Amino acid sequence: MNVVTARRRSVGGRGGGGKAIRGGKAKARNGATNGTNGASGANGGQPVVMVMPQNGAAAAAGGNGAKEKPSEKERVQDSYESDSSDQVSSSDEEERWKDSKLTNDVPSEYWHIQKLVKYMKAGNQTATIVALCCLKDHDLTTQMNQRAIQDCGGLEVLVNLLESNDMKCRLGALSVLSEISSNLDIRRAIVDLGGIPLLVQILSEPGRDLKIMAAETIANVAKVRLARKLVRKCNGIPRLVDLLDVNMNCLRSQRDQLSEEEREMLDMARAGARALWSLSESRHNKEQMCKSGIVPLMGRLLKSVHIDVVVPTMGTIQQCASQANYQLAITTEGMIFDIVSHLTSDNLDLKRQCSSAIFKCASDKTASDMVRESGGLEPLVGIARDKTVRDNKQLLAAATGAIWKCAASEANVKKLDQLKAVQVLVQLLNDENEEVLTNVVGAISECVKYQNNREILRQCGGIPLLVNLLNMTHAPLLENIARTLKECASDPESMTLMEELDAIRLIWSLLKNSNPKVQAFAAWALCPCIENAKDSGELVRSFVGALELVVGLLKSRDNFVLSAVCAAIATIARDRENLSVLSDHKVIRMLADLVYTTDDLLREHLAAAIASCAPYSTNTQELGRLKTVTPIVGYMVSNNPRVHRTTAMALQKLSEDPQNCITMHQSGVVPFLLETVGSKDRELQEASAGCLQNIRKLALRAEELELCGE
């Protein structure tokens, strides 16, 4: 209230606006001397008020103001030399712009609207209703007209009218507020003036037209964060959810076939859906909406033939789909089929909302299968293929994101192959939007898990485009590029091409990225690259500081990064010269610091790294001295067979040292090895048998020494 009042006072002295209105009133009174009443005086004064601002501040200030303006122009003109008369300084230009903004550029509607607001303040009930009707005749969506209402304290009047006992006054005030609340400043002012509790209270009124206008106003005002919180605190969400309860006949019938009452019910649902769409930006509001039973009602509204109802409903669904409970509800309620059906709509905004909802839900296999079964992949690929929507980045990002999440299913990839999705996605690798590129590369990364798509990607020229994108800085994009190139590295021809493009060096440089996920996926990508590259040992050593960088990442606190780096070290250490360099960088000590982890993924790759690094020089003895044997034996209690395999491999290498064999035996490793030696995994079998052999050899030697001693 104080904010708006202060603003009104400051505007009152601006350019003589207040004086111009008072002058208009005086002339209106003079024009009303023939016995006309207040209303006719207003009508008589209207042309005068429109004319007054044309003279600007000069008219308001009197004769002195009229003389000042020309003299100022003369002073400005005289200050310039003839050779620079066409140049205007920025400060003078700004002042002249302000003058014109306050005088010549202010339309007559501005003053007329302010006068109507004054009649609302001072007039009786009838005058207020007439003034509200006159206000509605103006275009209240323009910023100047909205400012006119705000500058003279009209918002306080409109908000106060919401508490009126007269239905027409309240309806008129709501109709004005629903239009002017598209302005951000006005939204905030309505919140400051305490309008939210009044709007929520109106939602409980019996009048449908009042509910519609109140919900429309909330839809606009709720784009302010504080307003969303206040609506929830005032228990407005259950009331808005109740507005969505419309019978199926209204939703399935065209508007001209409905009765007046049914049309009002439909309008209530539309307004309620719009309000809930705005409110759904808050996580707490989403939870409250779910508790209020919004899910089945949204499922019903999706079946509507009225686009103006479906769009806000779909907008609410895609906002809520970021939460796991809504994702499950959307799937179980069968909404996926209705969402897919709207993908073929001509409404681009509706297409975007549907694609975005699928993007968020399709991480679940059941949901992604439902998308395929309901024919959703065809329109999604069609959107990506359609060159007419390339400028609509939000739609393109949502569609490619939906393809990405659906491609996690093998059955969906087969369907996408039939639609030639990879070829379509490769064409989008030249797009400049980072979000679009992220989703496109993510979709490709899922498709190239299969050899046929790796060949298609290479044949379509996708690998050079992907390598070129490694120079980007957007972290999610870099993650997906690393994932894609990791899959491509398993294809010999693609690997050869990547070497020619210097892709391994670029991937290695991603280890310097500050984002842990980028570091991790880069390290994962290096494993097949090093494994399949020609003369990989020399290639790795050719990168200055590369091995030091890898060892340095073992200080990370992120287990996913540590797992990836250990996997990379396990691959790098297969080359003896590289292992020598790693040992010089104290890799053994840093690996030993990690052995007490309980993370199975880290255990698996840490054991593999130890197995690769142990054979060099005195590394086996050092690992025993650093007390790593007993914790590694403890990995055998894991339920993950991959952990068993790498652990057995590490124990086999460590058992080359007699002292380590004694420690293993004392730690109770033999029963585990006797069990894993019968595994169907050949590598696990061999490693377990090798470790048992070393332990048995030591025991035999000990027995022989004991006999010799006797």
C-alpha positions in Angstrom: 0.0 0.0 0.0 2.8 2.4 0.9 4.8 1.5 -2.2 2.0 2.3 -4.5 1.0 5.5 -2.7 4.6 6.7 -2.8 4.8 6.0 -6.4 1.6 7.9 -7.0 3.0 10.9 -5.2 6.2 10.9 -7.2 4.2 10.8 -10.4 1.9 13.6 -9.3 4.7 16.1 -9.6 6.0 14.7 -12.9 5.6 17.1 -15.8 2.6 18.9 -14.2 0.3 15.9 -14.7 -1.7 16.6 -11.6 -2.1 20.2 -12.5 -3.4 19.3 -16.0 -6.1 17.1 -14.4 -7.1 19.8 -12.0 -7.3 22.3 -14.8 -9.5 19.9 -16.7 -11.9 19.7 -13.7 -12.1 23.4 -13.5 -13.1 23.7 -17.1 -15.5 20.9 -16.6 -17.2 22.8 -13.8 -17.4 25.9 -16.0 -19.0 23.8 -18.7 -21.6 22.5 -16.3 -23.0 25.9 -15.3 -26.2 25.3 -17.4 -27.5 22.9 -14.7 -25.7 19.8 -15.8 -25.0 17.2 -13.1 -21.6 15.6 -12.2 -21.9 12.9 -14.8 -22.5 15.4 -17.6 -19.7 17.5 -16.2 -17.5 14.6 -16.7 -18.6 14.2 -20.2 -18.2 17.8 -20.9 -14.8 17.9 -19.4 -13.6 14.9 -21.3 -12.6 16.7 -24.5 -10.9 19.4 -22.5 -8.8 16.8 -20.5 -7.8 15.2 -23.8 -6.6 18.5 -25.2 -4.8 19.8 -22.1 -1.7 17.4 -22.2 -1.0 18.4 -25.8 0.6 21.6 -24.4 2.6 19.4 -22.0 4.3 20.8 -18.9 4.0 24.4 -20.3 0.2 24.2 -20.1 0.3 23.0 -16.6 2.9 25.5 -15.4 1.4 28.6 -17.0 3.0 31.2 -19.2 6.4 30.8 -17.7 6.6 27.2 -18.7 5.6 28.1 -22.2 8.6 30.5 -22.5 11.1 28.1 -21.0 10.7 25.4 -23.6 11.6 27.5 -26.7 14.5 29.1 -24.9 15.8 25.7 -24.0 15.7 24.6 -27.6 17.4 27.8 -28.7 20.1 27.3 -26.1 20.7 23.7 -27.3 20.8 24.8 -30.9 23.1 27.7 -30.3 25.5 25.5 -28.4 26.5 23.5 -31.5 28.8 24.7 -34.3 27.7 24.6 -37.9 30.1 21.8 -38.7 28.6 19.5 -36.1 24.9 20.5 -36.2 23.9 17.0 -37.0 25.5 15.5 -34.0 23.6 15.2 -30.7 25.2 14.2 -27.4 23.8 11.2 -25.5 22.9 13.2 -22.4 20.9 15.8 -24.4 19.2 13.1 -26.4 18.2 11.4 -23.2 16.7 14.6 -21.7 14.8 15.3 -24.9 13.5 11.8 -24.9 12.3 12.2 -21.3 10.5 15.4 -22.2 8.7 13.9 -25.1 7.8 10.9 -23.0 6.1 13.0 -20.4 4.4 15.4 -22.8 4.0 14.8 -26.4 4.2 11.0 -26.3 1.5 10.6 -23.5 -1.7 9.8 -25.3 -5.0 11.4 -24.4 -6.2 8.0 -23.0 -3.7 8.4 -20.2 -5.5 11.5 -18.8 -8.9 10.1 -19.5 -8.2 6.9 -17.6 -6.8 8.9 -14.6 -10.0 10.9 -14.6 -12.1 7.8 -14.6 -10.1 6.5 -11.6 -10.8 9.7 -9.7 -14.6 9.3 -10.3 -14.3 5.8 -9.0 -12.7 7.2 -5.8 -15.1 10.1 -5.3 -18.3 8.9 -6.9 -21.2 6.8 -5.6 -21.9 3.2 -6.5 -23.5 4.0 -9.8 -20.6 6.4 -10.8 -18.1 3.7 -9.9 -19.8 1.1 -12.1 -20.0 3.5 -15.0 -16.4 4.4 -14.5 -15.4 0.7 -14.6 -17.4 0.2 -17.7 -15.7 3.1 -19.3 -12.3 1.7 -18.2 -13.1 -1.5 -20.0 -13.6 0.5 -23.2 -9.9 1.2 -23.2 -7.2 -1.2 -24.2 -5.9 -2.1 -20.8 -3.2 -4.4 -22.2 -1.0 -1.5 -23.2 1.7 -0.4 -20.8 0.7 3.3 -20.9 -2.9 2.7 -19.9 -1.8 0.3 -17.2 0.6 3.0 -16.0 -2.2 5.5 -16.0 -4.2 3.4 -13.5 -1.2 2.7 -11.3 0.1 6.3 -11.2 -3.1 7.8 -9.8 -3.7 5.1 -7.2 -6.2 3.1 -9.2 -4.9 -0.2 -8.0 -5.9 0.6 -4.4 -9.4 1.4 -5.5 -9.7 -1.8 -7.6 -8.4 -4.0 -4.8 -10.7 -2.3 -2.3 -13.7 -3.0 -4.6 -13.1 -6.7 -4.3 -14.5 -6.4 -0.8 -17.6 -4.5 -2.0 -21.1 -5.9 -1.4 -22.2 -5.0 -4.9 -21.7 -7.8 -7.4 -21.3 -5.5 -10.3 -18.6 -3.5 -8.7 -16.7 -6.6 -7.8 -17.1 -8.1 -11.3 -16.0 -4.8 -12.9 -12.9 -4.5 -10.7 -12.0 -8.1 -11.4 -12.4 -7.7 -15.2 -10.0 -4.7 -15.0 -7.5 -6.5 -12.7 -7.5 -9.6 -14.9 -6.3 -7.5 -17.9 -3.8 -5.1 -16.2 -2.2 -7.9 -14.1 -0.3 -8.9 -17.2 2.1 -6.1 -16.1 4.9 -7.3 -13.8 4.9 -4.1 -11.6 1.1 -4.3 -11.2 1.3 -8.0 -10.2 3.7 -7.1 -7.4 1.5 -4.1 -6.4 -1.6 -6.3 -6.1 0.4 -8.7 -3.8 1.6 -5.8 -1.7 -1.9 -4.4 -1.4 -3.2 -7.7 0.0 -5.1 -8.7 -3.1 -4.3 -12.4 -3.0 -6.5 -13.4 0.1 -9.4 -11.4 -1.5 -9.0 -13.2 -4.8 -8.9 -16.6 -3.1 -11.9 -15.8 -1.1 -13.9 -15.0 -4.3 -13.2 -18.5 -5.5 -15.6 -19.7 -2.9 -18.4 -17.4 -4.1 -21.4 -18.9 -5.9 -21.1 -16.6 -8.9 -19.3 -18.4 -11.7 -18.4 -15.2 -13.5 -16.6 -14.0 -10.4 -14.7 -17.3 -10.1 -13.6 -17.1 -13.7 -12.3 -13.5 -13.3 -10.6 -14.3 -10.0 -8.9 -17.3 -11.4 -7.8 -15.4 -14.5 -6.3 -12.7 -12.2 -4.5 -15.3 -10.1 -3.1 -16.9 -13.2 -1.3 -13.6 -14.0 -0.4 -12.6 -10.5 0.9 -16.0 -9.5 3.8 -15.5 -11.8 5.3 -13.6 -8.8 6.9 -16.0 -6.4 5.4 -14.5 -3.2 1.9 -14.7 -4.8 2.3 -18.4 -5.4 3.2 -18.9 -1.7 0.3 -16.7 -0.5 -2.2 -18.6 -2.7 -1.1 -21.9 -1.0 -1.1 -20.3 2.5 -4.7 -19.0 1.9 -5.8 -22.5 0.9 -6.5 -21.4 -2.7 -5.1 -24.5 -4.4 -8.0 -26.9 -3.5 -10.5 -24.3 -4.6 -8.8 -23.9 -7.9 -8.6 -27.7 -8.4 -12.4 -27.8 -7.8 -12.9 -25.5 -10.8 -11.5 -28.3 -13.0 -14.3 -30.7 -12.2 -16.3 -30.5 -15.5 -18.4 -33.3 -17.0 -17.2 -35.1 -20.1 -20.1 -33.9 -22.2 -18.8 -30.3 -21.9 -15.3 -31.3 -22.8 -16.3 -33.4 -25.8 -18.9 -31.0 -27.3 -18.1 -27.9 -29.4 -18.7 -24.6 -27.7 -21.7 -23.6 -29.9 -23.4 -26.8 -28.9 -23.2 -26.0 -25.1 -25.7 -24.2 -23.0 -24.9 -21.0 -21.2 -24.3 -22.8 -17.9 -22.0 -25.4 -19.6 -20.0 -22.7 -21.3 -19.5 -21.0 -17.9 -18.3 -24.4 -16.4 -15.9 -24.7 -19.3 -14.6 -21.2 -18.8 -14.1 -22.0 -15.1 -12.0 -25.0 -16.0 -9.9 -23.0 -18.4 -9.3 -20.2 -15.9 -8.6 -22.7 -13.1 -6.1 -24.6 -15.3 -4.3 -21.4 -16.2 -4.0 -20.4 -12.5 -2.7 -23.9 -11.6 -0.2 -23.7 -14.4 1.3 -20.6 -12.9 1.2 -22.0 -9.4 2.9 -25.3 -10.5 6.3 -23.5 -10.7 6.5 -24.0 -7.0 7.5 -27.5 -5.6 5.3 -27.0 -2.5 2.4 -26.1 -4.7 2.8 -29.2 -6.8 2.7 -31.4 -3.7 -0.5 -29.5 -2.5 -2.1 -29.9 -5.9 -1.4 -33.7 -5.9 -3.0 -34.0 -2.4 -6.0 -32.0 -3.7 -6.7 -34.7 -6.4 -5.6 -32.8 -9.5 -4.2 -35.8 -11.4 -7.5 -37.5 -12.5 -9.1 -34.2 -13.3 -6.2 -33.3 -15.5 -6.5 -36.6 -17.2 -10.1 -35.8 -18.0 -9.3 -32.4 -19.3 -6.8 -33.8 -21.7 -9.6 -35.5 -23.6 -11.2 -32.1 -24.3 -11.7 -30.8 -27.8 -11.2 -27.3 -26.6 -7.6 -26.2 -27.2 -7.9 -23.3 -24.8 -8.5 -25.8 -22.0 -6.0 -28.4 -23.1 -3.0 -26.0 -23.4 -3.0 -24.8 -19.8 -3.8 -28.3 -18.6 -0.8 -29.7 -20.6 1.3 -26.9 -19.3 0.5 -27.9 -15.7 1.2 -31.5 -16.5 4.6 -30.9 -17.9 5.5 -28.6 -15.0 4.5 -31.3 -12.5 6.1 -34.1 -14.5 9.5 -33.2 -13.0 8.4 -35.0 -9.8 8.5 -38.8 -9.5 5.0 -39.1 -8.0 3.5 -37.2 -10.9 5.5 -39.3 -13.4 4.0 -42.5 -11.9 0.5 -41.0 -11.8 0.7 -39.8 -15.5 1.7 -43.4 -16.5 -0.9 -45.2 -14.4 -3.7 -42.8 -15.3 -3.1 -43.5 -19.0 -2.4 -39.9 -19.9 0.5 -40.8 -22.2 -1.9 -41.8 -24.9 -3.8 -38.5 -24.8 -0.5 -36.6 -24.6 0.7 -38.4 -27.7 -2.5 -37.6 -29.5 -2.0 -33.9 -29.1 1.5 -34.1 -30.7 -0.2 -33.8 -34.1 -2.0 -30.6 -33.1 -1.5 -27.4 -35.1 -0.9 -25.5 -31.9 2.9 -25.3 -31.6 2.7 -24.4 -27.9 0.6 -27.5 -27.2 3.2 -29.6 -29.1 6.0 -28.2 -27.0 4.1 -28.9 -23.8 3.4 -32.5 -24.8 7.0 -33.1 -26.0 8.3 -31.6 -22.7 6.0 -33.9 -20.6 7.3 -37.0 -22.5 10.8 -35.8 -22.1 10.3 -35.8 -18.3 8.3 -39.0 -18.1 10.1 -41.3 -20.6 13.0 -42.0 -18.3 10.7 -44.7 -16.9 10.7 -47.8 -19.2 6.9 -48.3 -18.9 6.2 -44.7 -20.0 8.7 -44.9 -22.9 7.1 -48.2 -24.1 3.7 -46.5 -23.9 4.9 -43.7 -26.1 6.0 -46.2 -28.7 2.8 -48.2 -28.5 0.6 -45.1 -28.9 2.6 -44.0 -32.0 4.4 -41.2 -30.3 7.8 -41.7 -31.9 6.6 -40.8 -35.4 5.4 -37.2 -34.5 8.5 -36.6 -32.4 10.9 -37.5 -35.2 8.6 -35.5 -37.5 9.1 -32.4 -35.4 12.8 -32.9 -35.5 12.7 -33.4 -39.3 10.4 -30.4 -39.9 12.6 -27.5 -41.1 9.8 -25.0 -40.5 10.1 -25.3 -36.7 13.9 -25.0 -36.6 13.5 -21.4 -35.3 11.3 -22.6 -32.5 14.1 -23.7 -30.2 11.9 -24.6 -27.2 9.8 -27.0 -29.3 12.9 -28.5 -31.0 14.6 -29.0 -27.6 11.5 -30.6 -26.1 11.0 -33.0 -29.1 14.7 -34.0 -29.2 14.7 -34.4 -25.5 11.7 -36.8 -25.7 13.5 -38.8 -28.4 16.6 -39.0 -26.2 14.8 -40.4 -23.2 12.7 -42.8 -25.3 15.9 -44.1 -27.0 17.0 -45.7 -23.7 14.8 -48.6 -24.7 16.1 -51.1 -27.2 12.6 -51.6 -28.8 12.3 -47.8 -29.2 15.8 -47.6 -30.9 14.6 -50.2 -33.4 11.6 -48.1 -34.2 13.7 -45.0 -34.4 16.0 -46.9 -36.9 12.9 -47.5 -39.1 12.2 -43.7 -39.0 15.9 -42.9 -39.8 16.1 -40.9 -36.6 20.0 -40.9 -36.5 20.2 -39.2 -39.9 17.7 -36.6 -38.8 19.6 -36.0 -35.6 22.9 -35.6 -37.3 21.5 -32.7 -39.4 20.7 -30.9 -36.1 24.3 -31.1 -34.9 24.8 -27.7 -36.7 22.2 -26.0 -34.5 23.5 -23.1 -32.4 21.2 -23.7 -29.4 23.0 -25.5 -26.5 19.8 -27.1 -25.1 18.9 -28.5 -28.5 22.5 -29.7 -29.1 22.5 -31.4 -25.6 19.3 -33.3 -26.3 20.4 -34.2 -29.9 23.7 -35.6 -28.8 22.0 -37.4 -25.9 19.7 -39.1 -28.3 22.6 -40.1 -30.5 24.5 -41.5 -27.5 21.7 -43.9 -26.8 21.3 -44.9 -30.5 25.0 -45.6 -31.1 25.1 -48.3 -28.4 24.2 -50.5 -31.4 26.8 -51.1 -34.1 24.5 -50.3 -37.1 23.9 -46.8 -35.7 27.6 -46.3 -35.2 28.1 -47.0 -38.9 25.3 -44.7 -39.8 26.7 -41.9 -37.7 30.1 -42.3 -39.3 28.7 -42.4 -42.8 26.5 -39.3 -42.2 29.6 -37.3 -41.1 28.5 -37.1 -37.5 31.8 -37.8 -35.9 33.6 -34.7 -37.1 30.7 -32.6 -36.0 30.8 -34.2 -32.5 34.5 -33.7 -32.2 34.1 -30.1 -33.2 31.5 -29.7 -30.4 34.1 -30.7 -27.8 35.2 -27.1 -27.9 31.9 -25.9 -26.4 31.6 -25.1 -22.7 28.1 -26.2 -21.9 28.6 -29.0 -19.3 25.5 -31.2 -20.1 26.5 -31.1 -23.8 30.1 -32.1 -23.0 28.8 -35.0 -20.9 26.7 -36.3 -23.8 29.5 -35.9 -26.4 31.8 -37.9 -24.1 29.2 -40.6 -23.8 28.7 -40.7 -27.6 32.4 -40.9 -28.4 32.9 -43.6 -25.8 30.5 -45.8 -27.8 32.0 -44.8 -31.1 35.5 -45.8 -29.9 34.5 -49.5 -30.0 34.1 -49.3 -33.8 37.5 -49.6 -35.4 36.8 -47.3 -38.4 35.2 -44.7 -36.1 38.3 -44.9 -33.8 40.6 -44.4 -36.7 38.7 -41.3 -37.7 38.7 -40.0 -34.2 42.5 -40.4 -34.0 42.8 -38.4 -37.2 40.6 -35.6 -35.8 42.7 -35.5 -32.6 39.6 -36.4 -30.6 41.5 -38.2 -27.8 43.4 -35.1 -26.9 40.2 -33.0 -26.8 38.5 -35.6 -24.6 41.5 -35.7 -22.3 41.3 -31.9 -21.9 37.8 -32.3 -20.5 39.4 -33.8 -17.4 40.4 -30.2 -16.6 36.7 -29.2 -16.6 35.4 -28.0 -13.2 32.2 -30.0 -13.6 32.5 -33.5 -11.9 30.1 -35.2 -14.4 32.2 -33.9 -17.3 35.3 -35.2 -15.7 33.8 -38.6 -15.1 32.3 -39.1 -18.5 35.5 -37.9 -20.1 37.5 -40.5 -18.1 35.0 -43.2 -19.1 35.4 -42.2 -22.7 39.2 -42.5 -22.5 39.0 -46.2 -21.6 37.9 -47.5 -25.0 39.8 -44.8 -26.8 43.1 -45.9 -25.2 42.3 -49.5 -25.5 41.5 -49.4 -29.2 43.9 -46.7 -30.4 47.0 -47.7 -32.4 50.1 -47.5 -30.3 48.1 -46.2 -27.4 51.1 -46.1 -25.0 53.0 -43.7 -27.1 49.8 -41.7 -27.8 49.2 -41.2 -24.1 52.8 -40.2 -23.4 52.6 -37.6 -26.2 50.1 -35.6 -24.2 52.1 -33.3 -21.9 51.0 -33.6 -18.3 48.3 -36.1 -19.2 49.2 -38.8 -16.7 49.8 -36.3 -13.9 46.3 -34.9 -14.6 44.7 -38.3 -14.3 46.5 -39.1 -11.0 45.5 -35.7 -9.6 41.8 -36.5 -10.1 42.2 -39.3 -7.5 41.9 -36.5 -4.9 38.3 -35.9 -6.0 35.5 -36.3 -3.5 33.0 -37.5 -6.1 32.8 -41.4 -6.1 31.6 -41.4 -9.7 34.7 -39.4 -10.8 36.9 -41.7 -8.8 35.4 -44.8 -10.3 35.9 -43.4 -13.9 39.5 -42.3 -13.1 40.4 -45.7 -11.6 39.0 -47.4 -14.8 41.1 -45.1 -16.9 44.2 -45.9 -14.8 43.5 -49.6 -15.1 43.6 -49.2 -18.9 46.6 -46.8 -19.1 48.7 -49.0 -16.7 48.6 -51.9 -19.2 51.6 -50.1 -20.9 54.7 -50.6 -18.8 56.2 -47.2 -19.5 53.0 -45.5 -18.7 52.8 -47.6 -15.5 56.3 -46.4 -14.6 55.2 -42.8 -15.0 52.1 -43.3 -12.9 54.2 -44.9 -10.2 56.5 -41.9 -10.2 53.4 -39.7 -9.5 52.7 -41.8 -6.4 49.6 -43.5 -7.8 49.9 -46.5 -5.4 49.7 -44.3 -2.3 46.6 -42.5 -3.7 44.9 -45.7 -4.6 45.6 -47.1 -1.2 43.8 -44.1 0.4 40.6 -45.2 -1.4 40.4 -48.9 -0.3 38.0 -48.3 2.6 35.1 -47.2 0.3 31.8 -48.9 0.5 30.7 -47.9 -3.1 30.5 -51.0 -5.3 31.2 -49.1 -8.5 34.4 -47.6 -7.0 35.4 -50.9 -5.5 35.1 -52.6 -8.9 37.3 -50.2 -10.7 39.7 -49.5 -7.8 40.4 -53.2 -7.6 41.0 -53.2 -11.4 43.4 -50.3 -11.1 45.3 -52.0 -8.3 45.5 -55.2 -10.3 47.0 -53.3 -13.2 49.5 -51.2 -11.1 50.7 -53.9 -8.7 53.1 -55.9 -11.0 55.5 -53.0 -11.5 58.7 -52.8 -9.4 57.9 -52.9 -5.6 54.3 -51.8 -6.0 53.0 -55.1 -4.6 55.1 -54.8 -1.5 54.1 -51.2 -1.0 50.4 -52.0 -1.3 50.9 -54.5 1.5 52.9 -52.1 3.6 50.0 -49.5 3.2 47.6 -52.1 4.6 45.4 -52.4 1.6 45.1 -56.2 1.5 42.6 -56.7 4.3 40.1 -54.0 3.1 40.3 -55.5 -0.4 39.5 -59.0 0.9 36.4 -57.4 2.4 35.2 -56.6 -1.1 34.4 -60.3 -1.6 31.3 -60.0 0.6 29.7 -57.7 -2.0 26.7 -59.0 -4.0 28.0 -57.6 -7.2 29.7 -60.3 -9.4 31.8 -57.6 -11.2 33.3 -56.6 -7.9 34.2 -60.2 -7.3 36.0 -60.5 -10.6 38.2 -57.4 -10.3 38.8 -58.1 -6.6 40.0 -61.6 -7.4 42.3 -60.2 -10.1 43.8 -57.7 -7.6 44.2 -60.4 -4.9 46.0 -62.6 -7.5 48.6 -59.9 -8.2 49.0 -59.0 -4.5 49.5 -62.7 -3.6 52.8 -62.6 -5.5 54.2 -61.2 -2.3 54.5 -63.8 0.6 53.6 -61.3 3.3 50.4 -60.4 1.4 49.6 -64.1 1.2 49.9 -64.4 5.0 47.6 -61.3 5.4 45.0 -62.7 3.0 45.0 -66.1 4.8 44.6 -64.4 8.1 41.8 -62.2 6.7 39.8 -65.4 5.8 40.0 -65.0 2.0 40.2 -68.8 1.2 36.5 -69.7 1.7 35.5 -66.9 -0.7 38.1 -68.0 -3.3 36.9 -71.6 -3.1 33.4 -70.4 -3.9 34.3 -68.1 -6.7 36.7 -70.6 -8.3 33.6 -72.5 -9.4 32.0 -69.4 -11.1 30.9 -69.4 -14.7 32.9 -66.2 -15.2 36.2 -67.4 -16.7 38.3 -64.4 -15.6 37.0 -64.8 -12.1 37.8 -68.5 -12.1 41.4 -68.0 -13.3 42.1 -65.1 -10.8 40.6 -67.0 -7.9 42.6 -70.2 -8.8 45.8 -68.1 -9.2 45.4 -66.5 -5.8 44.7 -69.9 -4.2 47.7 -71.3 -5.9 50.0 -68.6 -4.5 48.7 -69.1 -1.0 49.1 -72.9 -1.3 52.6 -72.5 -2.6 53.6 -70.4 0.4 52.0 -72.9 2.7 54.0 -75.7 1.1 57.2 -73.8 1.4 56.5 -73.0 5.0 55.9 -76.7 5.7 59.1 -77.6 3.9 61.1 -75.1 5.9 59.5 -76.4 9.1 60.5 -80.0 8.2 64.0 -78.9 7.3 64.3 -77.1 10.6 63.3 -80.3 12.5 
